[in-house]
Amino acid sequence: MDVDAIYRNKLTSADEAAAMLRSDSDVAMGMAVAEPPAILAAMARRVEAGDLDALRIWYFHSMSHAADTVLQRDLLGRVRPHCMFLSGVERALMRAEPDRCAQMIEFVPTAFSASPRLLREDRELDACVTMVSPMGRHGYFTFGAANDYTSAAARAATKLIVEVNPLMPRVFGEGPLHVSEVDVIVENRSPLLEVEGHTPSAEDEAIADIVAGMIDDGACLQMGIGNLPSAVCARLKTRRDLGIHTELMTPALAELMRHGAVTNRLKATFPGRSVFTFALGDRAFYEWLGDNQAIYSLPVDIVNDPRHIAKNDNVVSVNATLQVDLSGACNSEHMMGHQYSGSGGQLDFVRGATASKGGKSIIACRATAKGGTVSRIVPKLDGPVTTPRNDVEWIATEFGAANLRGKSLNERAEAMIALAHPRFRDALARSL
């Protein structure tokens, strides 16, 4: 098989690739770093020209390439986003035109781990568009920084259109993509989307001290994105024999690997390798990912499967939430009367860590919001339950941590009030 010849025969322009799409169809889009800017721009041009309509786009976590093209406000209606996790892109659209955009953006509640099956079995995908790393000499691309649901959608779609970016890292893992599986190839060198860290707040630093103190040598880590998980990781550099089995690979976790705190030698699954399903960071981080034998990328329905997570001992899962009620139930996706994000993989990792021998599930949040004027510990949640009280284990704020497992409702309420800011504790006690 002459893979180079196959590649050349499938190589075309972004406009010619977008011409393959049809109106009134379902298209899966690579998420985050895997958004393909040249293809998305060509799709947007067809929509603007009136040549493409009723396009249903399925995705998690959009970023600026999508915002600047197919998710432009003026295209909503002709483009119908089917979003499974709202990001700042959708929130900005809804703020700009609340009534219209809220109706035009279809939020699809689903666990991240369920998205491959949804796109593989519950949708008839006309196409999948995504960014991939360059082809190797044996004819294989990799999904780079975004295996997640994309590897499943790529193989389920009638047409697979890939944008080859030489800056997308080649990442070892399950399901490399052979050139024979691809319908159309577009080449485009463009800087990868980056997420910069910020200085943690005093509250984040206090919470990080508490959480890091709960993580021992030999723990297998799952960390989310943001200032708090980064602050926790910064305190773990002297730990020994840590492992990583995480939804999201971040620069903070990479730093732990560089410092030798991570060996992965105690893991039952993929020993010696850090497992993840997608990655976000800066340019140096993406360069570090490329051809790195110490990491391993898997589809999200494997990485986030609680049964798979629990095969490893001493799993410590650290996730954030927006609001916790006095029974321990968490709302991690809804704020001020509106959908804010999505459930993502939180519940999967809560259950996986809890089922792990010696594991800990930790959900952390600042005790207050809006400059200290609003308590995140509340008598009753304002939105949906992301993590039920039956599943919650550890809750941590800057005022301490409490293990709710096995506690009665009265005992839980007492523990949660102690984690609230002192100015709200009396009111919470009176609400019982």
C-alpha positions, -999 to +999 in steps of 0.1 A: +000+000+000+015+033-011+002+055+018+018+086+003-001+082-029-034+077-010-026+109+009-020+129-022-052+116-039-073+128-009-056+161-004-078+191-013-086+227-003-107+237+027-134+251+004-136+218-016-138+198+016-166+220+029-185+216-004-190+179+005-213+189+034-250+191+028-279+210+043-301+195+070-274+172+083-255+163+115-218+171+117-195+162+146-168+188+153-135+182+170-134+199+204-110+224+220-075+221+204-089+198+177-112+225+162-101+227+125-099+264+117-095+262+079-124+238+075-147+256+099-140+289+081-149+273+048-181+259+063-190+294+076-185+309+042-209+284+027-235+293+054-230+330+048-235+326+011-268+307+017-254+276+002-256+256+035-285+255+059-299+236+088-265+224+098-265+206+132-231+207+148-223+183+177-195+190+201-181+195+236-162+225+247-159+250+219-131+276+216-121+305+195-118+288+161-155+278+163-165+312+178-150+330+149-166+308+122-195+285+125-206+298+160-209+334+149-241+350+162-253+359+127-251+323+116-273+309+144-304+294+130-288+283+098-262+266+121-278+248+150-252+241+177-259+209+196-236+215+225-229+189+253-208+213+274-212+250+274-180+271+274-173+308+274-182+309+237-219+299+242-221+320+274-210+351+254-236+344+227-263+341+253-253+373+271-252+392+239-287+382+228-303+361+256-337+353+241-327+344+206-294+327+213-308+306+242-333+292+218-308+287+190-282+268+210-293+233+218-278+221+251-277+183+252-273+170+287-250+140+287-220+126+305-187+131+287-182+093+288-216+087+270-208+111+241-191+085+219-221+062+221-245+091+215-226+100+183-220+065+172-255+050+178-281+078+184-271+101+155-266+095+118-236+116+114-232+129+078-196+141+086-169+146+112-145+174+109-114+175+131-077+184+133-051+156+134-014+153+137+008+147+105+008+113+090+036+089+099+055+068+074+031+039+079+001+059+071-013+067+105-024+101+119-031+105+156-059+125+172-033+145+190-046+165+220-082+153+215-091+116+214-123+120+235-154+114+215-137+124+182-121+090+175-156+074+177-173+101+157-146+099+130-154+063+124-191+066+127-196+095+102-203+089+065-176+114+056-144+121+076-127+154+068-094+160+086-072+191+088-036+181+091-016+206+113+021+200+117+019+217+151-006+191+164+015+167+186+017+130+176+003+113+207+006+076+214-026+059+223-055+037+212-071+041+178-046+058+155-063+069+123-051+053+090-051+074+059-074+047+042-101+057+068-101+093+057-122+108+029-107+142+025-075+158+038-069+195+042-034+209+052-032+240+073-004+251+097-020+272+124-010+279+161-027+256+185-053+272+208-037+279+242-051+282+277-030+303+301-030+298+338-038+326+363-026+334+398-046+314+424-066+334+449-060+333+486-090+310+489-077+286+462-043+285+480-060+276+513-081+249+496-050+235+478-032+232+511-061+211+525-065+189+494-028+183+489-026+171+525-051+144+516-029+130+488-003+104+497+026+088+479+013+063+454-019+081+446-034+079+411-046+114+402-074+129+383-074+167+381-096+192+364-085+225+348-082+258+366-063+276+393-072+252+421-060+219+405-028+237+394-022+249+430-028+214+443-003+199+418+023+225+428+022+211+463+028+175+452+062+177+436+079+159+465+054+130+464+067+096+452+052+071+427+022+091+418+001+078+389-021+097+364-055+086+350-073+117+341-099+131+317-078+162+311-040+164+308-027+198+319+007+216+322+004+212+360+003+174+357+031+176+331+052+194+357+047+166+382+060+142+356+090+164+349+098+166+386+098+128+389+068+127+413+049+106+387+061+071+378+028+053+371+045+021+383+018+012+408-011+015+383-030-016+373-040-002+340-013+011+316+015+009+341+043+034+334+021+057+314-001+087+322-036+082+307-058+110+295-085+117+268-079+154+259-053+180+267-052+218+271-023+241+278+003+263+262+027+259+233+055+244+254+031+218+268+019+207+234+055+203+223+061+182+254+032+159+244+046+151+210+061+116+207+061+113+245+061+076+254+052+084+290+016+094+280-012+074+265-044+088+249-077+068+250-113+075+240-134+091+268-157+061+271-127+042+284-109+069+304-141+080+322-156+046+327-159+043+365-153+005+363-120+012+345-110+040+368-116+018+398-092-009+386-064+013+399-058+016+437-057+049+456-074+070+429-078+106+441-103+126+420-103+164+425-132+183+409-148+217+413-184+226+418-205+258+419-229+250+447-234+224+474-265+219+495-266+208+532-270+172+522-239+172+500-256+173+466-236+193+441-246+216+413-216+220+391-231+232+359-260+257+364-257+293+377-280+323+381-309+305+364-289+294+334-270+265+321-233+274+327-213+244+316-222+207+317-218+176+338-187+165+319-169+137+336-174+147+373-198+120+384-178+093+365-147+101+384-165+106+417-178+070+414-146+056+400-125+071+428-149+060+455-149+024+441-111+024+440-094+006+468-080+033+491-095+060+467-108+094+476-133+116+457-128+153+466-151+180+454-137+215+462-151+250+459-146+284+475-172+290+503-185+321+486-190+338+452-195+373+440-169+388+462-180+370+493-216+382+491-231+348+481-227+315+499-219+284+477-232+263+506-270+265+503-300+249+519-313+239+484-296+238+450-306+264+424-300+241+395-297+204+385-279+178+406-246+170+389-233+148+417-260+132+439-257+132+477-256+094+475-223+096+456-205+125+473-176+117+496-152+145+505-162+182+502-135+209+507-136+246+511-110+271+525-125+263+559-117+226+559-128+193+545-155+168+555-161+132+545-199+129+542-199+091+535-220+073+560-233+105+577-270+111+583-287+142+569-283+160+602-247+151+605-241+162+569-258+195+575-236+202+605-205+193+586-215+215+556-223+245+578-188+242+593-174+245+557-194+276+549-181+311+554-188+322+591-210+351+580-235+326+565-235+298+591-263+312+613-286+316+583-279+281+571-285+267+606-319+285+607-329+270+574-329+234+588 
